[in-house]
Every structure is written in structure tokens, then in C-alpha cells.
Amino acid sequence: MKLQVVFNSLDLEKDLSIAQSIQDIADQITIGQLLLFKYGITAISRFRDAMPKAKIIADTKIIEFCKDSTKLTLDAGADWITVLAGASQNIIHATCTTAHDLGKRVMLDLIDARSRGQSALDAKSYGADAILFHQSHDDYDELALMDEWDMVKGNAELPVYLSAKINRDNIQTILNLSPAGILIGKSITQADDPAEEAKFFRNLI
């Protein structure tokens, strides 16, 4: 199981400083939408320059202009990008093909999937490398998460990562689901000591 730390504030310098302090603890680092909205691909290149060896995921949530968006993002230094499951099959496939041509990878984000179970089933045939089971930060519902998890995991032939407002209170429940990786944001990045908090979750994993 991988620990993926999500950076999603509006302060790039602060996020870079925290990321450098946890880069040897986390397996992967995600540059979230808010950073991308404010700083664009500059955020990606800054993270890459600061951490040349880190595995960086850009949470691009691609839904159109897929080839250009994919190339811009990956050329800036990301190792992975995300594409929305609600995009057309052609968009998802073209995103994956473009990324693979560059030696990079794609996560299929189920946040807007019409049917999460069907999208999980189709993900491999589309060319995705992993699945992101993602509950919106604004609509988190633990019961709904549990109801859908088994369906997604049971239909998936790919690793399934889980993003669900993970914190100290629910981490054991999350670990019991055995995802391929967990995404943790504010519980680490807004902690008094982000590196120590990251170590706490790392030790549990």
C-alpha cells in the first residue's frame, strides 16, 4: 500500500517546503487542483525542480483537449496525471496513449463516473494504469463510500487508490479496505509537524 500526500493549498512556497520535508516518507506526491488553478504548470515544474526523484501526480482531471493537456502536464515534470471517468471513451483512451508514449502513467478518477462499477471494469481496456476511487471533499459520506467500495474493487483489474478525507479517526477503517494506496491531504499538510504526521500514517501502513 502506498502513501500519497496531496498538496492543495493556495500557497505554493509553503507546500513546496512541506513536500520537501516528507518526500522520503511519502511514496507519491499529488499536486492538487487548487495549486494547478492558481499556478498552472509552473506548480509542476517547481515541485519537480525541488524534488527531482519524487513521484509526482498532477490532479489534472482531464475531460477535453486531452492530447495537449497531457503533453503539457507531463513535459512539465509530472509522472502521473488524472483523467475523469465521465469523459468519453475516446478522450480517456487518447489521454492514456499520449501519456504512455511519453513513458508516463494515468489514473482514472471515478469522481464523476456515471457508474463507478462499470468504469472500474472498463478502466484497463481504456488504457489506464490505476483507478482513483475519489469522494468529493465537499460531499464526503462514509456510508456511501463503504457501499460502493466493494463494487469498485471487485470489478477492477487495476490498482485502486482511495481518497476520502482520511485522518486519524478513520484510518484503520480505510486500511481494512486494502486499497493499493491512500491519498491524504490536510491531515498531513495542515498538521503542526507534517513530517511526523506523515510518519504516523506510514508506520500504520
N, C-alpha and C positions, 0 to 999 in steps of 0.2 A: 504494500500500500504506500502510495506517495503522498507527501505533504506539499501542497501547492498554496503559496501565500499570495493573496490578492491585494494589489495596491490600487486604491480608487478614491484618493482624496483630490483636492484641487491644488495641492502644494507639491510640486514636482521635486523640489530640493529636499524637502522633509522625507518624502517617500524614497528617494534615492539613498538618503542616509540610512534609513531603517532597512532598506533592502540589502545594502552592503553589510549591515550588522547580522543579518540572518541568512546570507547566501550559502553558508556552509551547513546550515541546519535544514533549510528547505530543499526539496528535490527540484521544484519548479517555481517560477515567479510569474504571476499574471499582472499585466498592465490593463487596468480596468477601463470601462467606458468613459468615466468622468475625466481621467487623465488624457485619454485619446481625444475627447471632445475639446478639451482646453488647449492641449499642446500638439495634437496631431502626431505625425510620425516622428517628430522631434523627441517625444517621450520615449519612443522605442530606441532610437539611436543613442539617447542619453543613458538609458538603462544598459544597453549593450556596451557602450564605452566604459561605463563604471564597473561592469561585471562581465568580462569577456567570456568566461567559462560557464555562466549561468544558463539554464534552460528557461527561455522566455516565451510566454504565451501572450499574444495580443488579443484581447477580447473584442474582436472587430465586428462580430455578429453580422457577417456579410449576408446581404439579401439581393443585391444587384451590383452592376459594374464589377462583376466578380474577378475577372482576369486582372484588370488594372489594380483593383483594391488589393488583391492577393499579392501581386508582384511588388507594389509599393511598400506594403507592410513587411514582407519577408526580406526585401532588399535592405530595409532599414535596420534589420538585425533580429527580428523575431524568429523563433524556431517553430512555433505553432501559431495558427490562427483559429478563430471560431467562425462557423457558418451556421445560419439559422435553419432548423429543420423545416420551418414553414416556407422556405424558399422553394422554387421549383426544382424538380429533379435535375434539369439541365444546369441550373445555377450551382447546385451542390456538386455535381459531377465535374463541372468546369473548374470550380474552386479547388477541388481535390487534385485534379490533373495538373493544374498550374503549380500548385504547391509541391507536388511530387517531382515535377520537372526541375524544381529548384532544390530538391533534396530536403524539403520541409514537410510538416505534417498538419493535419486538420482535425479539429474536434467538431462534431455535430452537436450543436446546442439545442436541446429539446424544449427550451422555454416557451416557444410559440408553436410547438407541434400540434397539428390537428388531432393526431392520435400518437401519444408517446410510445405505446407498444409497437405500433406499425413502423414508426420512424426508427426505433431501435432495431427492428427486424431488417429494415432496408438499408441501414447505415453502411454496412460492409459493401453491399453491391453498388452504392453510390461512390465508394472510394474513400470514405472517412477512415481515420486511424483510431479514433476513440469517440466515445459518447459523453456528453456533459448533461447529466440529469440535474436540472437547474430550476430551483424555485425562485421566483422573483423576490428580491429583498423586500419589496413593498407588500407582497401578498403571501408571506410565509405562513404555511399551515402544516404543522407536523403530522396531523392525522391524514391529510391528503397525500403528503409525501410517502408515508408508510403504505397507503393503499396502492399507490402507483409503482413503488419501487420494485416489488416482486415481478410485476408485469414487464417492466423495462429490462430488469436484469435477466429475466427468463427468456426474453426474446433476443437479447444481444449476443452477437458473436465477437464483439469488440470489448475492450476495457471500458468500464463505466465509471466516470468520475462524478462525485457528488458535491453540489454546492447548496447549502441550506442553513444559513445563519448559524454555523457551527460554533459552539462555545463550550465552556467547562461543564455547563449543566446538562448538555445533551450529547457530549462527545461519545460516551460509552454506548448509547443507543445507536449512534451513527456507525461506530466501529463494528457493532454487531451485524450490520448490514453487509459488511465486507466489500465496500467499493474498491475499485482499483486505485483510487486516490481521493483525497478530500481537499476542498478549497476553503480556506479560512482567510477572512479579511480583517474586519475591525477588532475581533477578539485578540488578534496579534498586533496589528499595526497601531491600534489606539491604546495598547497596554502601557503601563508605566515603564516596563522594561520589555520591549518587543522580543529581544533575543531570548530572554528567559522564558517568556510565554511560548515562543516557538519551540523551545526545548521541551517544555511541558507536553505539548502535543506530539512532538517527535518521539519522546520516551513512551507515550501511550501506544503509538503505532508500532 
